[in-house]
Amino acid sequence: MHIKFCGAAQEVTGSSHLLTLVDGTNILLDCGLYQGSDDEMDDFNEKWLFAPEDIDILIVSHAHIDHTGRIPKLVADGFRGKIYATHATRDLCSIMLLDSAKIQEGDAAYRNKKMGGQGAPKKPLYTVENTYQALEQFASFSYEQWFKVHDDVRVLFRDAGHILGSASVTLEIQEGDRLIRLGFSGDIGRPDRPILKDPAPMPELDYLICESTYGDRLHESAPGEIEHLLKIVTHTCIEKKGKLIIPAFSVGRTQEIVFMLDQLHNSGRLPKIPVFVDSPLAINATEIFVSHPECFDNGLHGYMLTDENPFGFNGLNYVRSTEGSKQINVMHGPAIVISASGMMTAGRIKHHLFNNIEKHNSTFLIVGYAPPNTPAGRLRDGAKSMYVMGQNKQVLAEVEIMDSFSAHGDQKEMSDFIENQKQSVKKIWLVHGTLDRQEIWRQYLLDKGFKNIEIPDLGHEEEI
């Protein structure tokens, strides 16, 4: 068997890993979009390190765009196989990939208009039509259910606790008399987080492809996070009478923040200020959350006995229309605005950034990791100015950071997740992280007794 690392190699986004069996069958694990503005990665989304028509099987760990965002392009470029995912991941992909396609089409139309007919027209990475075709190729399965994708390969999804429907992927591959258990962690979630169940450890493996996003650090402890959030809300909205802008992923992060605000509202501690979820995608995702209670933990099930809607309260406004979004930017007075995308690279959040970055009484709350070359990452790193929608803007608004919201396990949480692999695993490849963090994570695991840990380059390949 052969493995090739085709994305998220010493990078945080663009997850994609290719397995080639001895009979030539090609199995792709994830097919993610690179999100960021690194010059060296400019053409990543346009090109493949394999021939799409040669891929036989695609297995998806979860619905985030950096793990699924190139699926419609894979289909447009010739992939005709099945796409395997959990039920909730399939449902989320149905809205997230269509949203991504509309962004691709919109960006291409904008650039062509800006070029005024000069040069070759810009084509979208993929279209809505490509996406509909891709969605027809999905096949979904429950957690803890072994299923065959090939005569010699069966697969198990186990709850990764990262976002709704997220899964680790275990493959049992029969190669002659040899049985190989290869695992892909996907994105490892966190224990004791609200809404979702805790991550479930994978079966004992021979080989592991493991994420490393937060391999260099520990997160802020969870017990104080609601109080921390309330403190930021009070300081911004009551003391400064300004807007609290929270860039948040439409899936997972938005619902978690809304749930915390719901708890503050029910306890009578949330100030009486308008709260806006300004993202049609987040609204659609919240509806999908409600339809998958099998993914909820016992805490949320208990909470819903007294509050049947943990994602709604008086003063919370879900904003679908573009006009409604524009009205938020011209309104005066305090408000909380939750808007996508979490990295601030696309969507309505860019307009909120443009309109609030130079206001002293505004606050941007960054909840979780963002690559350094994204607007959210630059705010995290203390940028004094940045270009926003073509204009150089001074960063006069306050910037707060709450990493406790992260859906990624930290160094200890990831180590606990793979602890049961220490005796069985023959090799670990670290992916989905920046090199500096991966090197720290690698040393941490070596000190814990793990052996044979590699950090592959993009395009690295080897025999197993």
C-alpha positions in Angstrom: 0.0 0.0 0.0 1.1 3.5 -0.9 0.4 6.8 0.9 0.7 10.3 -0.5 0.1 13.6 1.4 -1.8 15.9 -0.9 -2.9 18.7 1.4 -2.7 20.0 5.0 1.0 19.0 5.0 2.7 21.5 7.3 -0.4 23.6 6.7 -3.6 23.9 8.7 -6.0 23.8 5.8 -6.6 21.8 2.6 -6.8 18.3 4.1 -6.3 15.5 1.6 -4.4 12.2 1.8 -4.3 9.5 -0.8 -4.0 5.8 -0.2 -3.3 3.4 -3.2 -3.9 -0.2 -2.6 -1.9 -3.1 -4.1 -4.6 -3.6 -6.7 -4.3 0.1 -7.8 -7.5 1.2 -6.0 -7.2 4.9 -4.9 -8.9 6.0 -1.7 -8.8 9.7 -0.9 -9.2 10.8 2.7 -10.8 14.3 2.7 -10.7 16.8 -0.2 -10.3 20.2 1.5 -10.0 23.7 0.2 -6.9 25.7 1.1 -8.0 28.8 3.0 -5.5 31.6 3.3 -3.4 34.0 1.3 0.1 32.4 1.3 1.7 33.1 -2.1 3.3 29.7 -2.1 -0.2 28.1 -1.9 -1.9 30.4 -4.6 -2.5 27.5 -7.1 -3.2 24.8 -4.5 -6.9 24.8 -5.1 -6.6 24.8 -8.8 -4.2 21.9 -9.2 -4.2 18.2 -8.1 -1.3 16.0 -6.9 -3.2 13.1 -8.6 -5.6 12.6 -11.5 -9.2 13.1 -10.2 -10.6 10.6 -12.6 -8.3 7.9 -11.0 -9.8 8.3 -7.5 -12.2 5.4 -6.8 -13.4 6.3 -3.3 -13.6 9.4 -1.2 -14.0 9.3 2.6 -14.8 12.5 4.4 -14.0 13.1 8.1 -16.3 16.1 8.6 -18.0 19.0 6.8 -15.7 21.9 7.4 -14.6 23.5 4.1 -10.9 22.9 4.7 -11.8 19.2 4.6 -14.5 19.1 1.9 -14.3 22.3 0.0 -12.8 20.9 -3.2 -15.2 18.0 -3.6 -17.3 19.7 -6.3 -14.1 20.5 -8.3 -13.0 16.9 -7.9 -16.3 15.8 -9.4 -16.1 18.5 -12.1 -12.6 17.2 -13.0 -13.6 13.6 -13.4 -14.2 11.8 -10.1 -17.2 9.5 -10.3 -16.9 7.4 -7.2 -18.8 7.3 -3.9 -18.3 9.9 -1.2 -18.6 8.3 2.3 -19.5 10.4 5.3 -21.7 10.3 8.5 -25.4 11.3 8.1 -24.9 14.7 9.7 -21.8 15.4 7.6 -23.7 14.7 4.5 -26.5 17.0 5.6 -24.1 19.8 6.4 -22.2 19.4 3.2 -25.5 19.9 1.3 -25.6 23.5 2.5 -21.9 24.3 3.0 -20.7 23.1 -0.4 -23.6 25.0 -2.1 -22.6 28.1 -0.2 -19.0 27.7 -1.2 -20.0 27.3 -4.8 -22.0 30.5 -4.7 -18.9 32.2 -3.3 -16.7 30.8 -6.1 -19.2 32.0 -8.7 -19.5 35.4 -7.0 -15.8 35.9 -6.7 -15.3 35.1 -10.4 -18.1 37.4 -11.5 -16.6 40.3 -9.4 -13.1 39.8 -10.7 -14.4 39.7 -14.3 -16.4 42.9 -13.8 -13.3 44.6 -12.2 -11.2 43.5 -15.2 -13.7 45.2 -17.5 -13.2 42.5 -20.2 -9.5 42.8 -20.2 -7.7 39.4 -20.5 -9.1 35.9 -20.2 -12.3 35.7 -18.1 -11.9 34.3 -14.6 -13.7 30.9 -14.1 -15.0 29.8 -10.7 -13.2 27.0 -9.0 -16.5 25.1 -9.4 -20.2 25.9 -9.8 -23.5 25.2 -8.2 -24.2 22.6 -10.9 -20.9 20.8 -10.1 -22.0 20.8 -6.4 -25.4 19.2 -7.1 -23.7 16.5 -9.0 -21.3 15.9 -6.1 -24.1 15.7 -3.6 -25.6 12.8 -5.6 -22.5 10.8 -5.0 -22.7 10.9 -1.2 -23.4 7.7 0.8 -23.8 8.1 4.6 -23.4 5.8 7.6 -23.9 5.9 11.3 -21.1 6.0 13.9 -19.9 2.6 15.2 -21.0 0.8 12.0 -18.4 -1.1 10.0 -19.1 -0.9 6.2 -17.3 -2.0 3.1 -16.0 0.4 0.5 -14.0 -2.2 -1.4 -13.7 -6.0 -1.3 -10.6 -5.7 0.8 -11.5 -2.6 2.8 -14.0 -1.8 5.5 -14.4 1.5 7.3 -15.6 2.6 10.8 -16.7 6.1 11.7 -16.3 7.0 15.4 -17.4 10.3 16.9 -14.6 12.8 16.9 -16.5 15.4 19.0 -15.2 18.2 16.8 -18.4 19.4 15.0 -21.8 17.9 14.3 -21.1 14.6 12.4 -17.4 14.7 12.7 -15.6 11.4 12.7 -12.3 9.7 13.0 -11.8 7.2 10.2 -10.5 3.7 10.7 -9.8 1.5 7.7 -9.2 -2.2 7.9 -7.3 -3.2 4.7 -6.7 -6.8 3.8 -3.5 -7.1 1.8 -3.0 -10.8 1.1 -2.4 -12.5 4.4 -1.7 -9.1 6.0 -4.4 -7.0 7.8 -3.6 -3.4 8.1 -5.5 -1.0 10.4 -4.9 2.6 9.3 -6.5 5.5 11.1 -7.2 9.1 10.1 -8.0 11.2 13.2 -9.7 14.0 11.2 -10.0 16.9 13.5 -9.9 15.8 17.2 -12.5 17.5 19.3 -12.5 18.3 23.0 -14.0 16.6 26.0 -16.5 18.3 28.3 -17.6 20.8 25.6 -21.3 21.9 25.4 -23.7 20.4 22.8 -21.7 17.5 21.4 -20.5 14.2 22.8 -16.9 13.8 23.9 -14.4 12.4 21.3 -14.3 8.5 21.3 -10.9 7.0 21.0 -10.1 5.1 17.8 -9.6 1.3 17.7 -5.9 0.3 18.1 -4.1 1.0 14.9 -1.0 0.0 13.0 -0.7 3.4 11.3 -2.1 6.8 12.2 -2.5 10.1 10.3 -3.0 12.6 13.1 -3.9 16.3 13.2 -1.7 18.7 15.1 -3.4 22.1 15.0 -2.9 22.9 18.7 0.0 20.6 19.3 2.0 23.3 21.0 -0.3 24.5 23.7 -3.1 24.1 26.2 -6.4 25.9 25.9 -8.0 28.2 28.4 -9.9 26.1 30.9 -13.6 25.9 30.1 -15.2 26.6 33.5 -14.6 30.3 33.3 -15.5 30.9 29.6 -19.1 31.9 30.1 -18.0 34.5 32.7 -15.2 35.6 30.3 -17.7 36.0 27.5 -20.1 38.0 29.8 -17.2 40.2 30.8 -16.4 41.1 27.2 -20.1 41.6 26.4 -20.4 44.0 29.4 -17.3 45.9 28.6 -18.1 46.4 25.0 -21.8 46.8 24.9 -22.6 48.4 28.3 -19.4 50.3 29.2 -18.3 51.4 25.7 -21.8 51.2 24.1 -20.2 49.6 21.1 -20.6 46.5 19.0 -19.1 43.2 19.8 -18.2 41.5 16.5 -17.6 37.7 16.7 -16.3 36.1 13.5 -17.4 32.5 13.8 -17.6 29.4 11.6 -21.2 28.8 10.6 -21.1 25.3 11.8 -20.2 24.5 15.4 -18.7 27.7 16.7 -21.8 29.8 16.0 -24.2 27.3 17.7 -21.9 27.0 20.7 -21.8 30.8 21.2 -25.5 31.1 20.8 -26.1 28.3 23.3 -23.9 30.2 25.9 -25.8 33.4 25.3 -29.0 31.4 25.7 -27.8 30.2 29.1 -26.9 33.8 30.1 -30.3 35.0 28.9 -32.1 32.3 30.9 -30.2 33.2 34.0 -31.1 36.8 33.6 -27.5 38.0 33.2 -27.4 38.8 29.5 -27.8 42.6 29.0 -30.9 43.6 27.0 -29.1 44.3 23.7 -29.8 42.9 20.3 -27.9 39.8 19.2 -27.6 39.1 15.5 -26.5 35.9 13.8 -25.7 37.4 10.4 -25.1 34.4 8.2 -27.7 32.5 6.1 -25.4 29.5 6.2 -25.3 29.5 10.0 -29.1 29.7 10.1 -29.4 26.7 7.8 -26.7 24.8 9.9 -28.6 25.5 13.1 -31.7 23.9 11.6 -29.5 20.8 10.7 -28.2 20.8 14.3 -31.8 20.5 15.6 -32.4 17.6 13.3 -29.5 15.5 14.7 -30.1 15.1 18.4 -28.3 11.8 18.3 -25.0 13.9 18.3 -26.0 15.8 21.4 -24.4 15.1 24.8 -26.4 14.3 27.9 -25.9 17.9 29.2 -27.8 19.4 26.3 -30.5 16.8 26.4 -31.0 17.7 30.0 -31.0 21.4 29.3 -33.7 20.9 26.6 -36.1 19.5 29.2 -36.5 23.1 30.4 -35.6 25.0 27.3 -36.7 23.1 24.1 -34.8 25.6 21.9 -31.2 26.1 23.1 -30.5 28.2 20.0 -33.1 30.9 20.4 -34.1 33.5 22.9 -35.8 36.9 23.1 -33.5 39.5 21.5 -31.8 37.0 19.2 -32.2 37.8 15.5 -31.3 35.4 12.7 -30.5 37.6 9.6 -30.9 36.0 6.2 -31.3 39.0 3.9 -28.5 41.1 2.5 -30.5 44.2 3.3 -30.9 43.1 6.9 -27.1 42.6 7.2 -26.5 46.1 5.8 -28.9 47.6 8.4 -26.7 46.2 11.2 -23.7 48.2 9.9 -25.7 51.5 9.9 -27.4 51.0 13.3 -26.2 52.9 16.3 -25.8 51.6 19.8 -24.6 48.4 21.3 -25.1 45.0 19.8 -23.6 41.5 19.5 -22.9 40.4 15.9 -22.0 36.8 15.1 -21.0 36.4 11.5 -19.1 34.0 9.2 -16.5 33.2 8.2 -14.4 32.5 11.3 -11.1 33.4 9.5 -12.7 36.6 8.1 -11.7 35.7 4.5 -15.2 35.7 3.0 -18.8 36.4 3.7 -20.6 39.1 5.6 -18.0 39.3 8.3 -15.7 41.2 5.9 -18.3 44.1 5.8 -18.5 44.1 9.6 -14.7 44.2 9.7 -14.6 47.1 7.2 -17.2 49.1 9.1 -15.9 48.5 12.7 -12.2 48.1 12.6 -11.5 51.8 13.0 -14.0 52.3 15.8 -12.6 52.6 19.3 -15.8 51.4 21.0 -16.0 48.2 18.9 -14.5 44.9 19.9 -13.5 41.9 17.7 -13.6 38.6 19.7 -11.5 35.9 18.0 -12.7 32.5 19.1 -10.2 29.9 18.2 -7.3 29.4 15.8 -6.9 31.4 12.6 -3.9 31.0 10.2 -1.5 34.0 10.5 -2.1 35.1 6.9 -5.9 35.5 7.3 -7.6 38.7 8.6 -8.6 36.9 11.8 -5.1 35.6 12.2 -3.6 39.1 11.7 -5.9 40.5 14.4 -4.9 37.7 16.7 -1.2 38.6 16.1 -1.7 42.3 17.0 -1.7 43.9 13.6 -1.9 47.7 13.7 -3.3 48.0 10.2 -4.6 45.8 7.4 -6.1 46.0 4.0 -9.9 45.3 4.1 -11.8 45.3 0.9 -9.1 47.2 -0.9 -8.6 49.9 1.7 -5.8 50.2 4.3 -7.5 50.4 7.7 -6.1 51.2 11.1 -6.9 48.7 13.8 -8.5 50.9 16.4 -11.1 48.5 17.7 -10.2 46.3 20.7 -9.3 42.7 20.0 -10.1 39.9 22.4 -9.1 36.2 22.1 -10.9 33.2 23.6 -9.2 30.0 22.7 -11.5 28.0 25.0 -14.1 28.0 22.2 -11.8 26.1 20.0 -13.3 22.9 18.6 -9.8 21.4 18.3 -8.3 19.4 21.1 -5.2 21.0 22.6 -1.8 19.2 23.3 -3.0 17.2 26.2 -6.5 16.5 24.8 -5.1 15.1 21.6 -2.5 13.1 23.5 -5.3 11.6 25.7 -7.2 10.8 22.5 -4.4 8.7 21.0 -3.0 7.3 24.3 -4.5 3.9 23.5 -2.3 3.7 20.3 1.1 3.8 22.1 1.7 0.1 22.1 0.1 -0.8 18.7 0.9 2.0 16.3 4.0 1.5 14.1 4.1 5.0 12.6 2.4 8.4 13.0 2.2 11.1 10.4 1.4 14.6 11.7 -0.8 16.7 9.4 -3.1 19.7 9.6 -0.8 22.1 11.5 2.0 24.6 11.0 5.5 23.2 11.1 6.5 25.0 14.3 3.6 23.6 16.2 4.0 20.1 14.6 7.6 20.0 15.8 6.6 20.8 19.4 3.8 18.3 19.2 6.1 15.6 17.8 8.6 16.1 20.6 5.8 16.0 23.2 4.6 12.7 21.8 8.2 11.3 21.8 8.6 12.3 25.4 5.3 10.5 26.2 6.7 7.2 24.7 5.4 7.3 21.1 7.9 6.3 18.4 8.4 6.8 14.7 6.6 10.1 14.2 7.0 11.9 10.8 6.0 15.4 9.6 5.5 14.9 5.9 6.0 17.6 3.2 3.3 18.4 0.7 3.5 15.7 -1.9 5.5 13.3 0.3 4.8 9.6 -0.5 5.9 6.3 0.8 5.1 2.6 1.0 3.4 1.1 4.0 
